[in-house]
Amino acid sequence: MNQRRALITGITGQAGSYVSELLAAEGTQVHGFVKPGDPRLDDLFELVPEVVVHDGDLSSFESVQAAIEASEPDEIYHLAAASSVAASWENPVASTDLNGTGSVRVLDAAHRFGKVHGREPRVLLCSTAEMFGHPPHSPQNELTPIEPVSPYGAVKAFAHRMAMLSRDRGQPVSTLILYNHESPRRPDTFVTRKITKAAARIAKGSDEPLRLGNMAARRDWGFAGDYVRAMRLALRAEVPDDFVIATGVSHSIEDFVRTAFAVAGIDDWRARVKVDERLLRPRDPANFVGDATKAHEVLEWRPEVDFEGLVAMMV
């Protein structure tokens, strides 16, 4: 039997590193699509030394096509994205090209590869709960209306629709509508890492306060390692489809702060936190929590790490 081959875009990111480990452990040959000079490559090679790297850029269709031709994948995990909502407000053009058009380039290049070689790679595209904006009901599922309230959500909604259209024409594409997934590998630009690093810093004697925006904003936070298991299950599902991946439990930023500081042994956390109006979003989603019933029933997937365990792991 030929060895399974997988191409991962965004392989040096949080989810990409977990997927790489998961696939390599099962014997899949792992290929990564990487921007030349990515400083995170050394960390990836420490985790998965055998990964095969293909230099390229999602802004170039020829670059994407060349990577697919060279890797000859059975599976493509399209994880590359600029996932900061705040950054999408600051530079919506870049967000559109990477998250929107970049996804279409991957879908089209995979389809063209299939037409030439007579076998179409399965594709997994990661969508986001940010597409729902201010959802009319809670929890949200695969049928919740898509009404984004940020450039990031709008562009990801476009990519999600293009994935659905690609599937309608017969391309084996599954999407995961991912709720917030975190881990110790989360970059410092994300609020969860900002909180957990601050808790550790203050526990070690720092007087610098933690500055945050809307403390009442709620999210459905899960462990990235759990969510990549869902990626593999969805991509290999008998019938390609869309799946919400979430824990089904929402917590506020305040909950996250309280839990993180408790793990660090700090009781008077309110005295260590300052609300900064400059960090408030123009519009912040309200009750963000996902209904992963379909993933439970079809993929037999369930998260294993709970909220407290996740926060403790990050601290």
C-alpha positions as CSV (number, residue, x, y, z in Angstrom):
1,M,0.0,0.0,0.0
2,N,1.3,3.5,-0.9
3,Q,2.1,5.8,2.0
4,R,-0.6,8.5,2.5
5,R,0.6,12.0,1.7
6,A,-0.7,15.2,3.2
7,L,0.0,18.8,2.3
8,I,-0.5,21.3,5.1
9,T,-0.7,25.1,4.5
10,G,0.0,27.1,7.6
11,I,2.0,24.2,8.9
12,T,4.1,26.4,11.3
13,G,1.1,27.8,13.0
14,Q,-0.6,26.4,16.2
15,A,-3.0,24.1,14.4
16,G,-0.5,23.2,11.7
17,S,2.0,21.9,14.2
18,Y,-0.6,19.7,16.0
19,V,-1.9,18.3,12.7
20,S,1.7,17.5,11.6
21,E,2.4,15.6,14.8
22,L,-0.9,13.7,14.5
23,L,-0.4,12.7,10.9
24,A,3.3,11.8,11.3
25,A,2.5,9.6,14.3
26,E,0.1,7.5,12.2
27,G,2.6,7.1,9.3
28,T,1.4,9.8,6.9
29,Q,4.1,11.6,4.9
30,V,3.8,15.2,5.9
31,H,4.4,18.1,3.5
32,G,4.3,21.7,4.5
33,F,3.6,24.8,2.4
34,V,5.8,27.5,3.9
35,K,6.7,31.1,3.2
36,P,10.5,31.4,2.6
37,G,12.3,32.4,5.8
38,D,9.5,31.5,8.2
39,P,11.2,31.8,11.6
40,R,9.0,29.1,13.1
41,L,10.4,26.4,10.9
42,D,13.0,25.3,13.5
43,D,10.3,24.8,16.1
44,L,8.3,22.6,13.6
45,F,11.4,20.5,12.8
46,E,11.9,19.8,16.5
47,L,8.3,18.5,16.6
48,V,8.2,16.7,13.2
49,P,11.8,16.3,11.9
50,E,10.7,14.3,8.8
51,V,8.4,17.0,7.4
52,V,9.0,17.9,3.7
53,V,8.9,21.7,3.2
54,H,7.8,23.4,0.0
55,D,8.5,27.1,-0.2
56,G,5.7,29.3,-1.6
57,D,3.2,32.0,-1.0
58,L,-0.6,31.9,-1.0
59,S,-0.7,35.1,-3.0
60,S,0.6,33.2,-6.0
61,F,-1.5,30.6,-7.8
62,E,1.6,29.2,-9.5
63,S,3.3,28.8,-6.2
64,V,0.3,26.9,-4.7
65,Q,0.0,24.7,-7.8
66,A,3.7,23.9,-7.8
67,A,3.5,22.7,-4.1
68,I,0.6,20.5,-4.9
69,E,2.3,19.0,-7.9
70,A,5.5,18.4,-6.0
71,S,3.8,16.8,-2.9
72,E,1.2,14.8,-4.9
73,P,-1.1,14.8,-1.8
74,D,-4.0,12.6,-1.0
75,E,-5.1,15.2,1.6
76,I,-4.7,18.9,1.8
77,Y,-5.2,20.7,5.2
78,H,-5.7,24.3,4.4
79,L,-4.9,26.0,7.7
80,A,-3.0,29.1,6.6
81,A,-4.8,32.3,7.6
82,A,-4.4,35.7,9.2
83,S,-6.7,34.9,12.1
84,S,-6.7,38.2,14.0
85,V,-10.0,40.1,13.8
86,A,-8.3,43.3,14.9
87,A,-5.7,43.0,12.2
88,S,-8.4,42.5,9.6
89,W,-9.8,46.0,10.5
90,E,-6.4,47.5,10.2
91,N,-5.6,45.8,6.8
92,P,-8.7,44.4,5.2
93,V,-7.0,44.1,1.8
94,A,-4.3,41.7,3.1
95,S,-6.9,39.7,5.0
96,T,-9.0,39.4,1.9
97,D,-6.1,38.2,-0.2
98,L,-4.8,35.6,2.3
99,N,-8.0,34.3,3.9
100,G,-10.3,34.7,0.9
101,T,-8.5,34.6,-2.5
102,G,-5.8,32.4,-1.0
103,S,-8.3,29.8,-0.1
104,V,-9.8,29.8,-3.6
105,R,-6.3,29.3,-5.0
106,V,-5.9,26.2,-2.9
107,L,-9.3,24.8,-3.9
108,D,-8.7,25.5,-7.6
109,A,-5.2,24.2,-7.7
110,A,-6.4,21.0,-6.0
111,H,-9.2,20.6,-8.5
112,R,-6.8,21.1,-11.5
113,F,-4.4,18.6,-10.0
114,G,-7.3,16.1,-9.9
115,K,-8.3,16.7,-13.5
116,V,-4.7,16.1,-14.7
117,H,-3.9,13.1,-12.5
118,G,-7.2,11.4,-12.3
119,R,-7.4,11.5,-8.5
120,E,-8.6,14.5,-6.6
121,P,-7.0,15.3,-3.2
122,R,-9.4,15.6,-0.3
123,V,-9.4,19.2,1.1
124,L,-10.1,20.5,4.6
125,L,-10.9,24.2,4.8
126,C,-11.1,25.9,8.2
127,S,-14.0,28.3,8.6
128,T,-14.8,30.3,11.7
129,A,-17.6,31.1,14.0
130,E,-16.8,34.8,13.4
131,M,-18.9,34.3,10.2
132,F,-22.0,34.4,12.4
133,G,-21.5,37.9,13.7
134,H,-24.4,38.6,16.0
135,P,-26.2,35.2,15.8
136,P,-30.0,35.1,16.2
137,H,-29.8,32.0,18.4
138,S,-27.5,30.2,20.7
139,P,-25.9,27.8,20.4
140,Q,-25.0,28.1,16.7
141,N,-24.9,25.2,14.3
142,E,-24.2,24.5,10.6
143,L,-27.5,26.2,9.6
144,T,-27.1,29.4,11.5
145,P,-27.3,32.4,9.2
146,I,-24.0,33.8,8.1
147,E,-23.9,37.5,8.9
148,P,-20.3,38.6,9.7
149,V,-19.6,41.9,11.5
150,S,-15.8,42.1,10.8
151,P,-13.7,42.0,7.7
152,Y,-12.2,38.8,9.0
153,G,-15.6,37.2,9.4
154,A,-16.7,38.5,6.0
155,V,-13.7,37.1,4.1
156,K,-13.9,33.8,5.8
157,A,-17.6,33.6,4.9
158,F,-16.6,34.1,1.3
159,A,-14.0,31.3,1.5
160,H,-16.6,29.0,3.2
161,R,-19.1,29.6,0.4
162,M,-16.5,28.9,-2.2
163,A,-15.7,25.6,-0.5
164,M,-19.4,24.7,-0.5
165,L,-19.6,25.6,-4.2
166,S,-16.5,23.5,-4.9
167,R,-18.1,20.5,-3.2
168,D,-21.3,21.0,-5.2
169,R,-19.3,20.5,-8.4
170,G,-18.0,17.2,-7.0
171,Q,-14.8,18.2,-5.3
172,P,-14.2,16.4,-2.0
173,V,-14.1,19.4,0.3
174,S,-15.0,19.5,4.0
175,T,-15.1,22.5,6.2
176,L,-14.9,22.9,9.9
177,I,-16.6,25.9,11.5
178,L,-14.1,26.3,14.3
179,Y,-14.8,28.1,17.5
180,N,-11.8,29.5,19.4
181,H,-9.1,26.9,19.9
182,E,-6.2,27.6,22.1
183,S,-3.0,26.0,23.4
184,P,0.4,26.7,24.8
185,R,1.5,27.2,21.2
186,R,-0.9,30.2,20.7
187,P,1.1,33.4,19.6
188,D,1.4,36.3,21.9
189,T,-0.9,38.4,19.7
190,F,-4.0,36.5,21.0
191,V,-5.9,37.6,24.1
192,T,-5.7,34.1,25.7
193,R,-1.9,34.1,25.5
194,K,-1.8,37.7,26.6
195,I,-3.8,36.8,29.7
196,T,-1.9,33.6,30.6
197,K,1.5,35.2,30.2
198,A,0.4,38.2,32.3
199,A,-0.8,35.8,35.0
200,A,2.6,34.1,35.1
201,R,4.5,37.4,34.9
202,I,2.5,39.0,37.8
203,A,2.9,35.8,39.9
204,K,6.6,36.2,39.5
205,G,6.5,39.7,40.9
206,S,5.7,42.0,38.0
207,D,3.8,45.2,38.8
208,E,2.8,45.7,35.1
209,P,-1.0,45.4,34.8
210,L,-2.9,43.3,32.3
211,R,-4.7,45.6,29.8
212,L,-7.8,44.3,28.1
213,G,-10.8,45.5,26.2
214,N,-14.4,44.1,26.6
215,M,-14.2,41.8,29.7
216,A,-17.9,40.7,29.1
217,A,-17.2,39.3,25.6
218,R,-17.9,35.5,25.6
219,R,-16.2,32.8,23.6
220,D,-16.5,29.0,23.3
221,W,-12.8,28.0,24.0
222,G,-11.4,24.6,23.3
223,F,-8.0,22.9,23.0
224,A,-6.4,23.1,19.6
225,G,-5.1,19.5,20.0
226,D,-8.7,18.3,20.3
227,Y,-9.8,20.3,17.3
228,V,-7.1,18.9,14.9
229,R,-8.5,15.5,15.6
230,A,-11.8,16.8,14.2
231,M,-9.9,18.0,11.1
232,R,-8.6,14.6,10.3
233,L,-12.0,13.0,10.9
234,A,-13.8,15.5,8.8
235,L,-11.4,15.3,5.9
236,R,-11.6,11.5,5.8
237,A,-15.4,11.4,6.3
238,E,-17.2,9.2,3.8
239,V,-19.3,12.2,2.8
240,P,-17.6,15.6,2.7
241,D,-19.6,18.1,4.6
242,D,-19.6,21.1,7.0
243,F,-19.2,20.6,10.7
244,V,-19.2,23.0,13.7
245,I,-16.4,22.2,16.1
246,A,-16.9,23.6,19.6
247,T,-17.2,22.6,23.2
248,G,-20.7,23.9,23.6
249,V,-19.8,25.9,26.7
250,S,-19.1,29.7,26.6
251,H,-17.0,31.7,29.0
252,S,-16.3,35.4,29.3
253,I,-12.9,37.1,29.1
254,E,-13.4,37.8,32.8
255,D,-13.9,34.0,33.4
256,F,-10.6,33.4,31.5
257,V,-8.8,36.0,33.5
258,R,-10.1,34.8,36.9
259,T,-9.2,31.2,36.1
260,A,-5.7,32.0,34.8
261,F,-4.9,34.1,37.8
262,A,-6.2,31.4,40.1
263,V,-4.0,28.9,38.5
264,A,-1.1,31.3,39.1
265,G,-2.0,31.7,42.7
266,I,-3.3,35.2,42.6
267,D,-6.6,36.0,44.3
268,D,-6.8,39.8,43.8
269,W,-6.9,39.7,40.1
270,R,-9.2,42.7,39.7
271,A,-6.4,45.0,41.1
272,R,-4.1,43.7,38.4
273,V,-6.3,44.3,35.3
274,K,-7.0,47.6,33.5
275,V,-9.8,48.1,30.9
276,D,-8.4,50.0,27.9
277,E,-11.0,51.5,25.6
278,R,-8.5,51.4,22.7
279,L,-8.7,47.6,22.8
280,L,-12.5,47.5,22.3
281,R,-13.7,46.2,18.9
282,P,-16.0,48.3,16.8
283,R,-18.6,45.4,17.1
284,D,-18.1,42.4,19.3
285,P,-20.1,39.2,18.8
286,A,-22.5,38.6,21.7
287,N,-23.3,35.0,22.8
288,F,-20.7,32.9,21.0
289,V,-21.2,29.2,21.6
290,G,-21.2,26.2,19.2
291,D,-23.4,23.2,18.8
292,A,-21.2,20.3,17.7
293,T,-24.0,17.7,17.7
294,K,-23.4,16.9,14.0
295,A,-19.7,16.3,14.6
296,H,-20.5,14.1,17.7
297,E,-22.9,12.0,15.6
298,V,-21.2,11.8,12.2
299,L,-17.5,12.0,13.1
300,E,-17.8,10.5,16.6
301,W,-15.7,13.5,17.8
302,R,-15.8,15.0,21.3
303,P,-13.4,17.3,23.0
304,E,-11.2,15.8,25.8
305,V,-9.7,18.9,27.5
306,D,-12.1,21.2,29.5
307,F,-11.9,24.9,30.0
308,E,-10.1,24.8,33.3
309,G,-7.6,22.2,32.0
310,L,-6.9,24.4,28.9
311,V,-6.3,27.6,30.9
312,A,-4.1,25.7,33.4
313,M,-2.1,24.2,30.5
314,M,-1.5,27.7,29.0
315,V,-0.5,29.3,32.3
